[in-house]
């Protein structure tokens, strides 16, 4: 149980014997079945279906207005559904209030009580559950230790950095041993370095405790880095769900290819199972695609700069630490972003050639004009 692991973190005896076979990945199964949610005529969720397996971290990724936060809020009971069911461990929780769904929640805003110390903030949920004082303080201390703040029990919110405050909020969500953890853009208010460090901490803790987690974010790097699976949403529905590597290497549509990672969109043609674009013949991710004009999605790392290939002129080149990205304008006026080794340093105005590595591509048919 989570409680046992929290106690172990603080080297305190557990209330019940720990069983290594059951403490790991002991989270609940969660299912959305045909969930519909409307707001004043706008359909925020359109027959939304998703399953979270016990102990799994699933990230909901999508642009603003795609319905990802609404999905989290209906699971939390903060919004009522208009149709469909939400099940936790096979039990329909649609009629249950938030307080009876056994969830832990962390939001973008830390929402700490300013008049309480970090420890007292973490204790709050336990106090509402009538947990006795000595046990309550011990469990709060263990939860703070779990997030690396065991020395900050008596500090108030104004004495903590933003990252530390969000760690307190995470400890507060975990200390009640919820069956499911909900994270709604929990890192977006933090600076880049703290955000990366804290997302790695969240993943470590989530894996350690085996708690089923729904993580809402609009940051693709965040989603790919922490999730077991990523569900990409669009207009209230899931466009594709899969492991991060699957979404990146085998996007189901140009929308996925463009939203998950960088992608160049080029006009080409499918002929006999291959995409033909700028003189290259590229295999398709979906070989059953019908012949015709298409938009071809090509990753920047699937292009190379040199003297051969489609001729173009360098428009810009930017340094990204371990790699460089260079934008090239081709003779037909289209532009390509090429990702390459930092040791190659093209300058604006250079005449270059762009070649394709031959990696499989996703395509989207272009409707014939009426």
N, C-alpha and C positions, 0 to 999 in steps of 0.2 A: 504494500500500500504506500501511497505517497507519504502518509503520515510517518510510516516507519523510516522512509528514506530521509525525511526532514529531520527526524530525531537522530538518525545515524550521522547526518552531516554535522550535527552539533555534539555528537558523542553522548547522547542522552539515551537512556533505555526506552525502547518502544513500548507502547501500551499493549500491543499484541505481537506475538512472535513473527519475525520477518521470514517470509518464504521466498527464496530467490527465484523459484520457478514461477511465482505469481506476481511478484512485485514489478518485474520488468514487463513493459508493454501491457499494462493492466487497464488501459483506457477503455472508454465505451465506444460502441459502434453508433454512428450517426447516419441517418438517411433522410434526405429531402425527396419527397415523392410528388411530382406534379404540382409544386407549390406555385401559386399565383398571388401576386400582390399589386394592387392598383392604388395610385395616389391621384385623386382628382382627374380621372380619365387617362392618366399616364400609367402604362403597364411597366412597373419596375422589375417584376419577376414574371416570366412567361413560361409556365409549366416547367419549373426549375427542378432538375433531378441531379442529385449528387450523393455519393456514399463515401463516408470517412470510415476507414477500418480502425479497429482498436489500436491505440498507440501511434497512429499516423498523423503527420503534420501535412495538411493540405493548404496551399496558398490559393486564395481567390485573387486573380490578377485581371485588370481591365481598366479601360479609360474611365474618366469621371462620367457618372450617369449610367454605367453598365449594369448596376444592380448588386455589386459585391457587398457593399455595406448593408443594403436591405436584406440580403440573404443572412448575414450575421445577426442582424437585429431580430428577424423573425425566429431564428434559432434560439436567441436569448429570451424571447418572449416580450421584447420591447415594442414589437409591432405584431398585430394580428394578421394572419393570412386570410386571403379571400377564397382560396381553394387549395386542395392538396393536404399532405400530411408531413409532419416532422416527427421522426422516431429516434429515441435514444435507447439503445439496447432493446430494440423491438417494441418499446412502449410509446404510444402516441402522446406527445407532450403538448399538443396544440391547445388544450384547455387549461394547462397548468400555468400559474403565474411564474415570473422570473425566479422568485425566491424558492420555488419548489423544483426547479430544473437541475439543480446541483451543478452550476456552471461557475467558472472563474473568468473574469473579464478585465482586459487591460485596453485602455483607449489612448488616443493621441494625447489628450490632456491628462496630466498626471492625477488630478482630482484628489490630492492629498488634503487632509484637514490641517490647516495652518497652525491651529492651537494644540495639535498633538505631535508628539515626537515620532520618529520613524517607527520605532517599536510599537507605540500605541496605535499608529495607523494600521500596522500589520495585524495587531490584535483585534481590530474593530469587528471584523467578521466573526471571529471566535466569540467575542463578547455578545454579539447578537444571537449566537447559538448557545449561550449560557454555559460556555466552557469556563471551568473554575480558574481563579487567578494564577496559581502557580503553574498549572499546565498551560494556560493561555500564554503566559510570558515565555515559557520554555519553547513552545511551538513557534512563537513569533521570532524568538532569537534564532532558532534553527532555520526558519525560512529566510531570515536576513543573511545568515551564514551561507545559505545555498546560493544567494545572488552576490556574495562577496562583500556584504555590508555589516558583518557581525560587530564591527567596532563603532557603528553609527546608530546604535539603538536609541540613544538619548538625544540625538540631533533633530532639530526642527527643519521643516521644508526649506526655509530661507537659508539654512546653513548647508544645504546640499546642492550639488550641481544638477543640471537637467538630466544627465545620464543616471545619476544616483537616485533622483526622484523617481525616474521610470523603473529603476530596479526595485525601489520600495513598492511601487504599484504592482510589479510582477510578484514580489513576495506576498503581498496582501492577497493577490488572486490565488496563489498556490497554497497558502497556509490552511485553507478550509478543505483541502483535498478534493477538489471538484472532479467530476467525471470527465468534463470537457473544458478546455481552455479556449477562450475567444480573444483574439488580438486584432484590434481595429486600427490600422496605421499607427502602431505603437512607437515607431521610430522616426516618423516624419518631421518631428519638431526638433530633432537633434542634429548636431553638425556631423559632417561626413565621417570623420574618424571615429567618433563615439558611436555613431549608428552602426558601423561595421563591427566594432567590438561587441556591442550589445546584442546584435543579431546572432553572433556566434555564441554568446552566452545563453541566449534564449534557446537556440538549437541544442546546446549541450544539456541544459536543464530538462528540456522537453524529452530528449532521448533517454536521459538518466531516469526520469520518472515514468516514462512510458505513457504520458498523458495524451489523449486524442486532442488535436489542436487545429482550429480553423484560423488562418492568418490572412487578414485582408490587407492588400497593398496595391499601389499603382506603380511601384518600383520593380521593374523586371529583374534587375540584378539581385534585389532582396529576395524575390520569390524563387529565383533559380538557385540561390545560395542555401536557403534553409529548408525548402520543402521536399517531402518524399514525392508528392505529386503536385502539379500546378493545374488549376482549372482557369482557363482564359475565358472571361465573360464578354459578351457583346449584346446590347439591347435586351438585357434581362434573361439571357440564356447562356449556356456554356457552349462556346465554339469548339473547344478541344480540351481534353483533360489527359494528362499523362506525366510521366517522369520528366524532370527538366531537360535531360538529354534528348528525350523523344520529341518534345515540343520544339527544341532548337534545331535538331537535325532532320526531323520529319514533320514540318508544319503542315497542318491539314488544309490551309488556305493562305493566300497572300496576306490576309489580315493578320494571321498568326505569325507569319514570317516577318512581317513589318513591325508587329508589336513586341514580339519576343526576340530581342536582339536587333541589330541593324540589318537592313536588306535593301538592295537596289531593285527598283521596279523598271523593267525594260520591256519594250514592245517586241514581240517575236512571233513565231509561228510553230505550231505543233505539226509534225509530219511523220507518220509511221512510228509513233512512240517516242519521238525525240523532239526537244525544243530547239529550234534554230534561231539564233540571235547573234548579230554582228559577226557572222561567218563561222560561229561555233555550233557544234551539234552536241546538245547536252541531254543526258538521260533524265527521265521524269521520275519523281517520287511516286506518281500515280500513272503507271504505264497505260492504263485504260483510257486516258484522256483522249477525246476525239480530236481529229485534225482541225486546224483552223487558227485564226489569229488569237493571240493570248498575251496577257501580261506575265512576264517571267520574273520571279523573285530570286535574286542571286546574292549570297552573303559576301561581304567585303573580303573575308578571308579566302573565298573561292575565286579570287581574281589575283593576277600578278602583273607587276609593272616591268617593262623592259623595252626593247627596241622593236620587237615583233608584235603582231596582233592588231587590234583596232586602234588606229592612230588618234591621238588626242593631245590636249594641252593641259598642263597642271594649273588648276585654279587655286588650290590651297593645300597645305600639308601641316598636320598637327601632331605633336608629340604626346603620347599617352603612357609614358613610362616604359613598359616592356614591348610596346608596339607603336607604330605610326600609322595614321590614316591620311590618305591623300585623295583629294577630289580631282577628277579628270573630266574635262568637257570633250566629248567625242565630236566627230565631224558633222553628225546629224543634229547637233545641239543638245543631245542628252548628256547627263552627268552621271558619273560612277564614283563611288567611294571604294577605294582599294586599301585593304589592311595589309601591312607588310613589315619587314624587319626594320628596326630603328636605324640600322647602319646605312640603309638607303635613304638619302636625304634630298629628294627632289625640291626644286625651287619653283616659284610661280613663273609661268611662261615656258617651262621646259616642254619640249616635244617628246612624247612618250608613246609606247604601245601598251595596250591592255589585252591580256590573254586570260582565258578561262581554264581553271584547273580540271574541269570535267566532272565536278561534284554534281549529284542529282539535284534537280530544282523543282519547286512547286510552281504551278501556273494557274491562271484564272482566265477563262474564256472571255473574249471581247465580243459582246453581242453585235450581230450584223446590223448595219443601219437599216431603218425602216424606209 
